[in-house]
Amino acid sequence: MLFDLTGKVVLVAGGAGYLGQAMCKGLAGQGASVMVADIASDRAEALAVQLQSDGANAAAIHLDVGDEASIRSAVASATETFGRLDVLVNATFAAAGKTVDELTAEEFDRANRVNLTGTFLLAREAARAMPSGGSIILFASMYGLVAPDPRVYHAPMKPNPLEYGVGKAAVIQMAKYLSVYWGASGIRVNAIAPGPLPNTAIQQDHPDFVARLAERVPLGRVGRPEEIAGVIAFLASDASSYLSGTTIAVDGGWTAM
């Protein structure tokens, strides 16, 4: 079956996050063995236990994508626990969350230590653990393709931060570069660019903001985490075996305008 992930081992960086949890559940539901890797160790462990109780093969590991030693440890743990590594999903990000006028050079550099340097190091370490090929899925963003519309961000919401968008734009180029560099090794590298998927807290605390986002989307609504999970399962599976070096925008049509 094209979408069957039975026998595949997937490392999900940021697996305990809002989107990461849905992805881990979706991957496990398709038969994958899932290593939940996150800087929030307690949440990662709790999710792994939940997946195990549902009959999945799962484990958890602490991962700080801003730390090279932590990256090496997480990849080694996945291969030692499950015997191999077939898929990397990197759903991590960092941002200071300030305006352009407030952002310091140190904050810009610190965010992109995760968004850029950490993404590169994690992808390279994963590729080294895939001697027979595999799939690497990087997280970009619709704001790596287009700039935030300031008209959507009324106070107290600040526009999506510069350092985040710049980093995610670079991830799109990174996916292209690495797909070519590792193509002969059978490693596919793709990126997804999620659109407006505000987390539960934002939806509860800022309904007016969420409504403005929805108005901007051609489909007329914000996205749901499971709608990212389906694309991840596709890119992890043999259904996408000839897809590499591309970015899939999962944004309800936002970047089509």
N, C-alpha and C positions, 0 to 999 in steps of 0.2 A: 504493500500500500504506500502511495506516494508520501503521505503525511505521517506515517508511522515512525516514531522515534525510538522504538524498542531497541535496546542495545547501545544507544548513543549516550554519551556522558556530556552534560552541559554545565559549564561554570557560569553562573549569573552574578556578575558584579553589580552591587546595588540591589540585590535580590530581595531584601527586606523592605524596600521602599514602596511607595504607593503604587507605582507601575510594576515594580519588580515582583511583588507578591503575586499579582495576577499572572505575570509571565511564568513564574516558577510553577504555579498551579497548572497553567495551560500546558507547559512542557511535560510535567509529570503525568498529566492526563493523557498525553500522547505516548507514554511509555518510556520517557527519558529518565535516566538517573541524574538527579539535580544536586549540584553543590551550591548552596545558598551562601554567597559571600557578601559581607556588608560590614561597614565600620560600626554599625549598631549590632554588636555580637548577640545581645540578648534577644533581639527581634529576629535575627537570622536563625538562632537556635530554636526559637519557638515555632517559626515557620517550618523548619525541617522536621520537627516533631509532629506537627500537624500533617505534613505530607506523608510521613511514615505511617501515621494512624489511618490515613486514607489508602494505604497499601502501596505507596510509592517508595522507590529507592532514593533516599535523600540524606544529606548531611549538611553541616554548616561550618563556616570558617570565618574568622575575623579578617577583614581586608580593608586596608587604607590605601587607596590608589595614589595618594600623594607620597607613599613610602615604597621605595624599590624593594627593600627586603620583605615587606609585607606582600607585595605582588608575587615575588618568587615563592614565598611560603604558601600562598593560596593556590597557585597552579600546581605546586608539588603535592599539596594535600589532596587536590582533586584526583591527580593521577595515582597517588598512593591508595586512596580510598576506593576508587572505582576501577583502577587498572589501566585507564586510558583517558584521553580527552579528545572529544570530537567537535565541540562547539563552545565558543566563548560569546557571551552576551555582556557588553559593557554598558550598563545603564546608569553610570555614575556622573555626577557633575558637581561643580562648586561655583559659588558666586558670592560677592560681598553684598550685593543687593542695594547698592547706593546709586545715586545719580552720577552722571558724567562729571559734574562739578564737585562732587563729594569724594569720588573714588581716588584712592592713593595709588602710587606706583607699586607699593608693596602688596596691596590688596589685589591689584590686577595680576601681578606675577604669581601670587599665592593661589588664586583661583585657577589659573591656567597651568599650574603645576599638576593639578588634577585633570583639568579638561583636555590638556594637550600632552604634556610630558608623561603623565600617568597613563593616559590612553595608549600612547605609543609603546611604553614599556610593557604594559599588560598584554597588548596585542602581540608584541614580539615574543614574550615569554610563553604565551599560549601557542604561538606558531611553532616554537621549538619543541613543544609537547605533542605536535600533530605530524609525526613523520609520514603518515599515510594520507595526509590531507584532512580537511575539515572546513568548518564554517566559522568565520569571525563576524560578529554583528556589532557595529558601533552605533552609539546613540548620538545623532546630531540633533537638530531642532528646526522647526519652521523658521525660528529666528536666526538660523544659520543660512537661510535662503532669502529672507526678507527682513526688513527692520520692523520693530514694534510700532504700532500705530498709537501715537501719544493720546489720541482722542478717546481711546478705550480706557486709559489709565487715569482715572480721576483720583484725587486725594481721598483716602490715605494710600491708595495703591500707587507705587512708583513704577515707571516703565521698566520692562524687562531689561536687566542690566547689560551694559556694553560688554563686559568681560565674558559673560555667558555667550552672547551672540557671536562674538569674535572667535571664541574657542570652538563653538559648534560649527561655524563656517569652515574652520580649519579641519575639523573632523571629516567633513565631506571630502576634502582634498586628500586627507590621509587614507580614507577608504579606497579612493581611486588609485593612489600611489601603491599601497600595499597589495591591492588586488593584482596589479601588474607584476610587482616584485615577487610575490609568492605564487603566482598563477601556475607556473610549471611544476610546483610542488603539490598541486591539487588543493590548495587552500583558497577558498572563496572569501572575499571580504566585501561586505556591503554595509550601508548605513541606513537607518531609518530616521526620519525627521518628524517627530510627533508634533501635532498642532495643539490647540487649547484643550488641555486635560487637567483643569484645576483640581487640586486634592480636596478631600472631604472637608477639611477645616476651612479652606477658602470658600467652598460652596456654601457652607453653613454661615460663615461670618461676613461674607461679602456677596450676597446674592445679586446686588445691582451690577457689580463688576462682572459676574458670571453671565448675567443677561446681556451686557454689552458685548462680551466675547461671542456669545451665541448669535447675536444679530450680525456679527461680522463674518460668520461662517456660512457658506452657501447651503450646507445641509441644515442650517438653522438651529444647531445645538452644539454643546461642547461634547468632547469624546468621553468614552468610558475605558477604564484600564484594560478590560478584556478585548477591546478592539485593537490594542497594541499587541496583546498576547497572541492573537491569531496570525499577525504578520511575522512575529518572532518564530512561531512554530513553522511557518512556511519557509523562512530563510534558514532554519536549522535543519530542515528535512530535505529529502531527495527531490521533492517537488520543485525546488529552486536550484537544481544541480548545474544549470547552465547560466546562472545569474551571478555576476560578480562585478564589482566596481561601480555599483549604482547606488542611488539614494532613493528610498521610497518615502514620499511624504504621506503621513497618516494624519491628515489635518482637516478632513471634511470639505476640502476644496479651497481652504484659505489661501494657499500660495498659487492657486490657478488664476487669481485675479491680478 
